[in-house]
Amino acid sequence: MRSLLAKDWRLEVNTAGIDADCPVWVPVHGLTSFTETQDNNTEDDSDFDSGGWGSDVVTQRKWSIEAEGKRKRKDKQRFEPDPGQEFIRRSARLIGFDATIEVRWYRRDGSPDAHRGYCTVSEFEKGGEVTDLEPFTFTLAGQGEPVEIINPWDPPEPLPVPYDEAESDSGEVFG
């Protein structure tokens, strides 16, 4: 068995908005780190009848996603931001109901891990030292339960394997 690679996570934002009839999923490119976490709040449920053993009950769960990446450009003349990064950057400046965005995250390696949820961008940081590449970091703070979805990853069709004459049984040349 082999371990899954962290690089196979993909994060997408619905740029059509949370009330749109038809979502428009846009990938957030340039990610170099992706971490989904769940924080559980527990309360002590112990009583005198437990024989000295304690007991905890989960009373609330919260999810969040922390991500890091590099801001990139295609040419030196004009900077055109990545649409997914830009949507998250702009959302980080909103408040109230306007700040809620919809995201989905899934693996691109055949694993069924895939979720969709509503969240707010609690921070979007950029900048760095004089010798750094332009980084960005952000945290998505979940609102409510994330929904498990069917993994939307549709891998591209594999390219045909080229054959040369020596490998062909019939002597045909492919290509």
N, C-alpha and C positions, 0 to 999 in steps of 0.2 A: 504494500500500500504506500501511496505517496501523500504528502500533505497538500492541502489546498493553498494556493498562492493568494496573498492579500491583494495583489494588483488586479485581480479579476472582479473586484467590486465596481459597480457603476452606479452613479447618482444622477438622477434626472429631476428637473423641476417642470411643473405644469405652468407654462407661461400664459395660458389662456385665462388663468384665474380660477379660484375655487368654485365659483358659481357657473362656470362655463358648461354647456351641454356636451361639448366635445373637447377633451383635454388635448393640449399640444405639449408633448413631452420633449424637452430639450436637455441633452446631456451637459453635465458640468465637466468640462475638459481641464486638463492640467493637474489633476489630483495626484498627490504623492503620498497621502496618508488618509485613511478612512477608518473611523472607529464608531461603531454603534454600541451604546451602553444602555443598560436598564438599571434604574435605581429603585430599590424597594424600601418602602417604609414599613417597619414592623412594630407591633405593640406586644408587650408582655401579656400573655394569656395564662400565666401560672396561677395555681390556686393551692389551697391546703390539702386537697385530695390527690395531688399528683405524685405523692411518695418522694418528694424532694427533687423531682425533675422539673425543669422549667419548660415553658412552651411559648412560642411566638406565633403570631398571626400576621400575615401580610395584609395591611390595610390600604395600601396605595402603591401603584407602580408608575414610574415616569420613564420615558425614553428620550434619548438625545443622540445626535450624530455630531462628531467633531471631525473636521476635515482640514487638510492643508494642501497647498499646491503651489504652482508657479504660474505667474501671469506671463503670457507669451504673446509675441507678435509675429506677423508674417513678413513684414518689410519695415525698413527703417524710416520711411517717409510718413506713414500714418499708422496710428495705433487703432485697431479695431478690436474691441474686447470680445472675449468668448461670450456668446449669448447666455449660457448657463451661469457663468461666473458673474456676469453683469446683473442678471435677474436677482441673484442672491445678494450682491453688493447693494443694489437699490432697495431691496426689501428690508435690509438691516437698518435703514433709516426711517422706516414707517412705524406707526404706533397704532394701537387699538385694533379694530376689526381689519383695517387695511393691511396690517402686518402679517396676517395669516397667509401662508403659502402651502401648496400641496407638493409633496415630493414622493418619489419612489426610489427604492434601492434594491439591487439584485446582483447576483453573481453571473459572470459570463463564461462559466466553465461546465455547464450541465447540472450544477447543483440546483436544487429547487428553492434555495433561499431567496425570497422576494417579498417585499413589503411596500405598502403605500401608507402615507399618513399626512396629517396636517401639522404645521409647526410654525414657529416664528424664528427669525434669525436673531439670535441674542447678541451677536457681535460679528464684525467683519474687520479683520486687521490686515494691513498691508504696510510695506516699507521695509527697512532693514539697514544694514551697514553699507558702507561705500563699496565694498567688494562683493556684496551679496547679489544673487539673482533676485528679482522682485517676487517675494513670496506673498501668499495670502493664507489666512486661517479664518474659519468661521465655526460657529456652533449653531446647530438647529435644535431648538427646544420643542419637544413633542407636545401636541395638544390632543389628549385622549389616546385611545388605544390604536396602535398601528395595525393595519389590516394585512393579513397574509394573502398574497395574490399569486396567480399562476405566473411563473417566471416569463417575462416578455422577451427575453433574449432569443433572437433568431440568428443563429450563427450563419455566416456566409457560406455559400456552397464551396466545397473544396475545389481547388484548381485541378484540372486533369493532370495526371502524372505523365510527363513526356516520356516517350519510348524512343530508343534508337534502334537501328536495324539489328544490332546484335541481340537485343532483348526480345524481339518480335518472333513468334513461332512461324508466322506466315511469310516473313521477309518484307512485309509492308513497312513503310516508313510513316510514322505518325507525326503530326505537327504541322 
